[in-house]
Amino acid sequence: MSRAEEFLASYHRIEDYLSREMGDGQHFSFSNMVNRLAKQNPIIDRYKEDLHQMSQLRNAIVHERREPDFIIAEPHESLVELILEVERELLHPRLVIPLFAKSVVTFQSEDFLTEVLREIRDKNYSQFPVYHDNGSWRGLLTKKGVTSWLAETIDGTNLSLKGVRVKHVLHHDPHMHRYRFIRKDATVIEAQHCFTQMKEGARYDALLITETGSPNETLLGIIRPQDLLNALR
């Protein structure tokens, strides 16, 4: 199979996928479908400009043929690799579970701060989900929040952590609400969308994964910005 044939085969599979996603039985051009679906599908939105360029190349290959077997434009190998990548992401997207499944270190609001500091020292973790003693969600404690609390609390050269509990520090953490829960079948691209589509000056420190995205379900994994960057490389 030539590169042009491989490109066209992938293009048609993507076109069929877009048609199914439109789902209303009407006929739309490839570019029109991309523009419409990009508003609701973060994967299509991510590859929107690439898809438009692929449509132009497809038209050049198909409509400018002088003979049925004559290919006027042979796609570069990198373009074939790109369209196959886009096809995989659309038709067989990577999901946050199992990719980011892990046992997450969590704390209860009544736990002592010294336990958190031990985790920071031993494992260099920077975000800690916090729950009430009854198992309900409380908030996200961050390494920056702990550092900020320590700086505000220290008096002279002495600082006693005796009796200091997680709940005392959590109230002072300006990052405690910078998280979002997502469902376990969310795609990796959707997770990326969560990090990038926030208002200017705001960002999430972590995405927390549960069965349906409810905060009071069992925590299945956590995604930090760097985790996502590593996965998308």
C-alpha positions in Angstrom: 0.0 0.0 0.0 1.4 3.4 -1.0 1.5 6.3 1.4 -1.3 8.0 -0.5 -3.5 4.9 -0.2 -2.7 4.5 3.5 -3.5 8.2 4.1 -6.8 8.0 2.2 -7.8 4.8 4.1 -7.2 6.4 7.4 -8.9 9.6 6.3 -12.1 7.7 5.3 -12.1 5.9 8.7 -11.9 9.3 10.4 -14.7 10.6 8.2 -16.9 7.7 9.0 -16.3 8.3 12.7 -17.2 12.0 12.4 -20.4 11.1 10.5 -21.4 8.7 13.3 -20.7 11.4 15.9 -22.9 13.8 14.0 -25.6 11.2 14.3 -28.5 13.2 12.6 -28.5 11.6 9.2 -27.7 14.8 7.4 -24.7 15.2 5.2 -21.9 17.6 6.1 -18.6 18.3 4.7 -15.5 16.9 6.5 -14.4 20.4 7.5 -17.9 21.3 8.7 -18.1 18.2 10.9 -14.7 19.0 12.4 -15.8 22.6 13.2 -19.1 21.4 14.8 -17.7 18.5 16.8 -14.6 20.4 18.0 -16.9 22.4 20.2 -17.8 19.3 22.3 -14.9 16.8 21.6 -11.5 17.9 23.1 -9.7 15.3 20.9 -11.1 16.8 17.7 -10.5 20.3 19.1 -6.8 19.4 19.7 -6.3 18.2 16.1 -8.7 20.6 14.5 -6.2 22.5 12.3 -4.4 19.2 11.4 -7.7 17.7 10.3 -8.5 20.8 8.1 -5.1 20.4 6.4 -5.6 16.7 5.9 -8.9 17.5 4.2 -7.1 19.8 1.8 -4.5 17.2 1.0 -7.2 14.5 0.6 -8.9 16.8 -2.0 -5.7 17.4 -3.8 -5.1 13.6 -4.0 -8.7 12.7 -5.0 -10.0 15.5 -7.1 -6.8 16.2 -9.1 -6.2 12.7 -10.3 -5.8 12.6 -14.1 -6.2 8.8 -14.1 -7.8 6.4 -11.5 -4.4 5.0 -10.6 -2.4 8.3 -10.9 -1.5 10.0 -7.6 -0.7 13.7 -8.1 0.3 14.3 -4.5 2.1 11.7 -2.4 1.9 12.5 1.4 5.1 12.8 3.3 5.7 10.0 5.7 5.3 12.3 8.7 1.7 13.2 7.5 0.8 9.6 7.2 2.1 9.0 10.8 0.1 12.0 12.0 -3.2 11.0 10.5 -2.8 7.5 11.9 -2.1 9.0 15.3 -5.2 11.2 15.0 -7.2 8.1 14.0 -6.0 6.1 17.0 -6.9 9.0 19.4 -10.4 9.3 17.9 -11.3 5.6 17.4 -9.2 4.0 20.2 -8.4 6.8 22.7 -6.2 6.2 25.7 -8.2 6.4 28.9 -7.0 7.9 32.2 -7.6 4.4 33.8 -5.6 2.3 33.5 -2.9 4.7 32.4 -2.9 6.8 35.7 -4.2 4.1 38.0 -2.3 4.2 41.3 -2.6 3.9 45.0 -2.9 7.5 46.2 -1.6 8.7 49.5 -4.5 10.3 51.3 -5.1 11.8 54.7 -8.0 12.4 57.0 -8.6 15.9 58.4 -7.8 14.7 61.9 -4.4 13.2 61.0 -1.3 15.0 62.3 0.7 17.3 60.0 3.9 15.5 60.9 2.6 12.5 58.9 2.2 14.7 55.8 5.7 16.1 56.3 7.1 12.6 56.4 5.5 11.8 53.0 6.9 15.0 51.6 10.4 14.2 52.9 10.4 10.5 51.9 8.5 10.5 48.6 8.6 14.2 47.5 4.8 14.1 46.9 3.2 17.6 46.4 -0.6 17.0 46.5 -2.5 15.1 49.2 -6.3 14.4 48.9 -7.9 15.0 52.3 -11.1 13.3 53.5 -13.3 13.8 56.6 -13.2 11.0 59.1 -16.5 9.6 57.7 -14.9 9.2 54.3 -16.5 12.3 52.6 -14.3 14.6 50.5 -12.7 17.6 52.3 -10.1 19.2 49.9 -6.6 19.1 48.4 -3.6 19.8 50.6 -0.5 20.9 48.7 3.1 21.1 49.4 3.0 24.8 48.7 0.1 25.2 51.1 2.1 23.4 53.9 5.1 25.6 53.2 3.0 28.7 53.3 1.4 27.7 56.6 4.8 27.0 58.1 6.1 30.4 57.0 3.1 32.2 58.5 3.2 30.2 61.8 6.9 30.2 62.7 7.6 32.5 65.6 11.3 33.4 65.9 13.4 30.3 65.7 11.0 27.9 67.3 8.1 26.1 65.7 6.1 23.4 67.5 4.1 21.0 65.4 2.7 19.2 68.5 -1.1 18.8 68.1 -1.2 20.3 64.6 -3.6 18.4 62.4 -4.2 18.4 58.7 -7.4 20.3 59.0 -5.6 23.3 60.6 -3.3 23.6 57.7 -5.8 22.9 55.0 -7.8 26.0 55.9 -4.8 28.1 55.1 -3.9 26.4 51.8 -4.8 28.8 48.9 -4.6 25.8 46.5 -7.1 23.6 48.3 -9.8 24.1 45.7 -7.5 23.8 42.6 -8.5 20.3 41.6 -11.2 18.6 39.6 -12.7 15.1 39.8 -13.0 13.2 36.5 -14.5 9.8 35.6 -12.3 6.8 35.0 -13.3 6.5 31.3 -12.3 10.0 30.5 -9.7 10.2 27.7 -6.1 11.5 28.2 -7.0 14.3 25.8 -10.0 15.2 28.0 -7.6 15.4 31.0 -5.3 17.6 29.0 -8.3 19.8 28.1 -9.1 20.2 31.9 -5.6 21.6 32.5 -5.5 23.9 29.5 -9.0 25.3 29.3 -9.1 27.3 32.5 -9.4 31.0 32.9 -6.3 33.1 32.7 -4.3 33.0 36.0 -6.0 29.8 37.3 -5.0 26.2 36.9 -5.6 22.9 38.5 -2.9 21.3 40.6 -4.4 17.8 40.2 -7.2 15.8 38.6 -8.6 13.1 40.8 -10.0 10.0 39.2 -13.1 8.1 40.5 -15.6 5.7 38.9 -18.0 8.4 37.7 -16.2 11.6 38.7 -18.0 11.9 42.1 -15.8 13.1 44.9 -17.2 10.7 47.4 -16.3 7.5 45.4 -13.1 5.5 45.9 -10.0 7.3 44.5 -8.6 5.3 41.6 -5.7 7.6 40.6 -4.4 11.1 40.4 -3.0 13.2 37.5 -0.6 16.0 38.0 0.4 18.4 35.1 3.8 16.7 34.8 2.2 13.3 34.7 0.2 14.3 31.7 3.1 15.9 29.9 5.0 12.7 30.3 2.1 10.7 28.9 1.7 12.9 25.8 5.3 12.9 24.8 
